[in-house]
């Protein structure tokens, strides 16, 4: 792995570690609003788009950036890697591409965030052969074992030294939980038991005012259709259970609950305002933000039921956390003019324009 990127990961981890305490690894209670940023799906043109996202995010001075998965395409070449000057001169083989793809992601998409803490989530493309979960854990161990995540894991269970693709940490009065549904056999029993134990601790902790759950595929029965956890029977059943658990956290434990996903390459707010959830417990606040550089998708048929829906955009959610745990999510759109000059110089202007104007499925 590039030594500079490893150093950046270590610095980010150190910054996170400073937030941790021995008994309860969280930052001190926030007395003023604070922010974090979220996006996902940065394959195809992520090496062009993510540095622009980083440049805009850093201007906001948030606590961290959260990537919800799908870093590189893996089953085929990412167009941005193909258009790098060295690869235009000497085109890659598929083997070369797959060997370099994750290092390229770290160098070109994560390094631009500098010392800002970055949390990474696994997406389905991180499990496309020849990639798999074990390689993912090995490649991104510096992020999965960042001091704040390690401290939280050991606070939950002093004997737990195992790195996983799912994790949580408490910052301020918010519990941030990432769930792994990258493959169709998830959520499995082990992950469900872990998740429900986290929610049980939150329910008995008055200092936790809000719960933010991030994942790659959106929970089932949302208005986007079947491009989510409805893709498999296991996903449908376990995703419904997670949703019901979150309704319980909201309605019985009186926590504010927010659910984030990517996977679909557009922006949408209010994704759980479906007939199913209206009839089975209620509508949780939910967003899809798969706009980190991937080929943009057409909006689904029921997009008119969403609070907001846009495609053919790149950008991220900027979340503002209030002292009482209420969180406002505002979508921040990128323009081609937001592209850092250094990135434009690494490519041709024509390719950068292609990413903004033509990187879309029809």
VENJO-V985899 format. One line per field, one symbol per residue. psi: psi as a letter, one per 20 degrees, with the letter a starting at -180 (. if undefined). A space follows every 50 residues. Layout:
psi = ???
//
This chain:
psi = qphggggghgggggghhiiqrghnnqrqppiqqrqrqprrnkafkhiggh hgggggghhilrhrpppjrmgqggirqphghhjqghhhhnqqrhggghhi ghhggggihghiicipppppqprhiijppjqrgghggggkhhghkqhhhg ggghhhoijojppriqrrqppckpopppqokhrijqprhghgggghhghg ghhjoiiohqpopqrfqqqrkriibjmbijiqggggghhhggghhhgghg hgilqppppqrdgpmrppqlijmrgghhilhroqpqqpmlljiqpqqqqr hkhiiqhqpqrkqqarpopopqhjippppppoqqqhiipphhghhiaqhh gghgghhimqq.
//
